Amino acid sequence: MVAVVTGSTRGIGKAIALGLEQVGYTVVYSARQSDSGCFEHYIPCDIADSEQRKFLCDEVMRRFGRIDCLVNNAGVAPAQRVDLLETGEESFRRVLGVNLEGTFFLSQLFAREMVRLSETLQNYKPRIVNISSVSAYASSVERGEYCISKAGVAMVTQLFAHRLAEHGIGVFEVRPGVIATDMTAPVLEKYQVLIDDGLTPTRRLGAPKDVAKCVAAICRGDFDFSTGQVFNVDGGFHFRRL
């Protein structure tokens, strides 16, 4: 079985890739950097670039002849947090170009291959997993473009789950909460205070391995009858509490 994990050279993506290797996948690591480093299978790709998306898909099929799992993890945050009334067009396009447009069209490319393979391979059960965020529904007016991009990813998941169900292809969304990574490092101190004060019932920061365990269970096939499902990995942030 072959899995592709975007944004997998560090943080959540790397933890996911390692977790999938542990459950038997051959993992293609992918990120914008061209340095293959210590990864056995590495294909660079800026998912905001249509030609690079196509190269990634074509190269995976050339090397392995199949794709069993696509994990759309690559994403960016705004370069600067600014008030919603000051959000610039350049930042908006950059964030949505990676997080939403890149996720949609990379899913489209690999979904076409999955549909084709489903017509010829026996016992073939491919899956697509989109890594979203609690920002898909939680408003943050200092990074509105990020929230909009993740809300879009939520609908991308529903659309592809709907379209691909007839082919036996499961599509899922994982929504991490506050996870300790390079991306969240500048604001971790702020969030730690909020968590200590009860922002999440579990009162701890999440770790990349928390997300990786969820993705591994999905890709193992544990939830194949739950296509389109959202998995919250957020310490209970999504609860509505009194």
C-alpha positions in Angstrom: 0.0 0.0 0.0 1.2 3.5 -0.9 0.4 6.7 0.9 1.3 10.3 0.0 1.5 12.8 2.9 2.0 16.4 1.9 3.8 18.8 4.3 5.4 15.8 5.8 9.0 16.9 6.6 8.1 18.2 10.0 5.4 18.6 12.6 2.0 17.0 12.2 2.8 15.7 8.7 5.9 14.0 9.7 4.2 12.3 12.6 1.4 11.1 10.3 3.9 9.7 7.8 5.8 7.8 10.5 2.5 6.5 11.9 1.4 5.2 8.5 4.7 3.4 8.0 4.0 1.7 11.3 0.7 0.3 10.0 2.2 -1.0 6.8 2.2 1.8 4.2 5.0 2.8 2.0 5.0 6.5 2.4 5.9 9.2 -0.1 7.0 12.3 1.8 6.3 15.6 0.1 6.9 19.2 0.9 8.0 22.4 -0.8 11.7 21.8 0.0 13.7 20.1 -2.7 16.1 18.4 -0.2 15.1 14.7 0.0 17.3 14.4 3.2 16.7 11.2 5.2 13.5 10.2 3.5 13.5 7.0 1.4 10.7 8.2 -0.8 10.5 11.9 -1.3 8.9 14.1 -4.0 9.0 17.8 -3.6 5.8 19.7 -4.3 4.3 23.1 -3.7 0.7 22.2 -3.8 -0.3 25.7 -4.7 1.4 25.2 -8.1 -0.7 23.2 -10.6 2.3 21.8 -12.5 4.0 20.6 -9.3 0.7 19.0 -8.2 0.5 17.1 -11.5 4.2 16.1 -11.2 3.6 14.6 -7.8 0.7 12.6 -8.9 2.4 11.4 -12.1 5.6 10.5 -10.3 3.8 8.5 -7.6 2.0 6.5 -10.3 5.2 6.1 -12.3 7.2 4.8 -9.3 4.6 2.7 -7.6 1.7 2.2 -10.0 -0.9 2.8 -7.3 -2.1 5.2 -4.6 -3.9 3.9 -1.5 -4.0 6.9 0.7 -3.6 10.7 0.2 -3.2 12.8 3.3 -3.7 16.5 2.5 -1.7 17.9 5.4 0.3 20.8 3.8 -0.9 24.2 4.9 0.2 27.7 5.8 -0.8 30.3 8.2 -0.9 34.0 7.5 2.6 35.5 7.6 1.2 38.1 10.0 -1.8 38.1 12.2 -3.8 41.3 11.4 -7.3 42.5 12.2 -9.9 41.3 9.7 -10.4 44.9 8.5 -6.8 45.0 7.5 -6.4 41.6 5.8 -4.6 42.0 2.5 -5.4 40.4 -0.8 -1.9 38.9 -1.2 -2.1 37.1 2.1 -5.7 35.9 1.3 -4.6 34.5 -2.0 -1.5 32.9 -0.5 -3.3 31.1 2.3 -6.3 29.9 0.2 -4.0 29.0 -2.7 -2.2 26.4 -0.5 -4.8 25.4 2.0 -7.9 25.3 -0.1 -7.1 25.4 -3.8 -4.1 23.1 -3.4 -6.1 20.6 -1.4 -9.0 20.6 -3.8 -7.0 20.0 -7.0 -4.5 17.6 -5.5 -7.5 15.5 -4.3 -9.0 15.7 -7.8 -5.8 14.4 -9.4 -5.4 11.5 -7.1 -9.1 10.7 -7.0 -9.1 10.2 -10.7 -6.3 7.6 -10.3 -8.2 6.0 -7.5 -11.3 5.7 -9.5 -9.3 4.2 -12.4 -7.5 1.7 -10.1 -10.8 0.7 -8.4 -11.9 -0.7 -11.7 -9.0 -3.1 -12.1 -7.5 -3.9 -8.6 -9.0 -6.5 -6.3 -9.7 -5.6 -2.7 -8.6 -2.0 -3.4 -9.9 0.4 -0.7 -8.2 3.8 -1.2 -8.8 6.8 1.1 -8.3 10.5 1.2 -7.8 12.3 4.6 -7.8 16.1 4.8 -6.2 17.7 7.8 -8.3 20.7 8.6 -8.5 22.6 11.9 -10.9 23.8 14.6 -10.6 27.1 12.7 -13.0 25.5 10.2 -15.7 26.7 12.6 -14.0 28.8 15.3 -13.8 32.4 14.4 -10.4 34.1 14.7 -10.6 37.7 13.4 -6.8 38.1 13.3 -6.4 35.3 10.8 -9.6 35.3 8.9 -8.1 34.0 5.7 -6.9 30.9 7.5 -10.4 30.2 9.0 -12.0 30.6 5.6 -9.5 28.2 4.0 -10.2 25.5 6.6 -13.9 26.0 6.4 -13.5 25.4 2.7 -11.5 22.2 3.3 -14.5 21.0 5.4 -16.7 21.3 2.3 -14.1 19.8 0.0 -14.2 16.7 2.3 -18.0 16.5 2.0 -18.0 16.9 -1.7 -15.3 14.3 -2.5 -16.9 11.9 0.0 -20.2 12.3 -1.8 -18.7 12.0 -5.3 -16.4 9.0 -4.6 -18.6 6.9 -2.4 -19.9 4.9 -5.3 -16.4 3.8 -6.1 -15.7 2.7 -2.6 -13.3 5.5 -1.8 -13.5 7.0 1.7 -12.9 10.6 2.3 -12.4 12.0 5.8 -11.6 15.2 7.7 -9.4 15.5 10.8 -9.7 18.7 12.8 -6.7 19.3 15.1 -7.0 21.7 18.0 -4.0 23.5 19.5 -1.1 21.3 18.6 2.5 22.1 19.6 4.3 22.6 16.2 6.5 25.1 14.5 3.4 26.8 13.1 1.8 27.4 16.6 5.1 28.1 18.4 4.7 32.0 18.3 1.3 31.7 20.1 1.8 28.6 22.3 2.4 30.6 25.5 -0.9 32.4 24.9 -2.8 29.2 24.3 -1.2 27.4 27.2 -2.6 30.0 29.5 -6.1 29.6 28.0 -5.8 25.8 28.2 -4.8 26.0 31.8 -7.9 28.1 32.4 -10.1 25.5 30.9 -10.2 26.3 27.1 -10.2 22.5 26.6 -11.5 19.9 29.0 -8.3 17.9 28.9 -6.2 20.9 29.8 -3.1 20.1 27.8 -1.6 21.0 24.4 -2.0 18.5 21.7 1.0 16.7 20.1 1.5 15.7 16.5 1.3 12.1 17.5 -2.3 12.6 18.7 -3.3 13.6 15.1 -1.1 10.8 13.6 -2.9 8.1 15.7 -6.3 9.3 14.3 -5.1 9.3 10.7 -3.5 5.8 11.1 -6.8 4.4 12.3 -8.6 5.9 9.4 -6.1 4.7 6.8 -6.1 1.3 8.5 -9.7 1.0 7.5 -11.3 1.2 10.9 -13.9 3.8 9.7 -14.6 2.8 6.1 -18.4 2.9 6.7 -18.1 6.5 8.0 -17.0 8.3 4.8 -17.4 12.1 5.1 -16.9 11.9 8.9 -15.1 14.7 10.9 -12.7 13.5 13.5 -12.0 16.1 16.2 -8.5 15.9 17.7 -8.7 18.9 20.0 -8.9 17.8 23.6 -12.6 18.5 23.7 -12.5 22.0 22.4 -15.5 21.3 20.2 -17.8 20.7 23.2 -20.5 23.2 23.9 -20.3 23.6 27.6 -22.3 25.5 30.3 
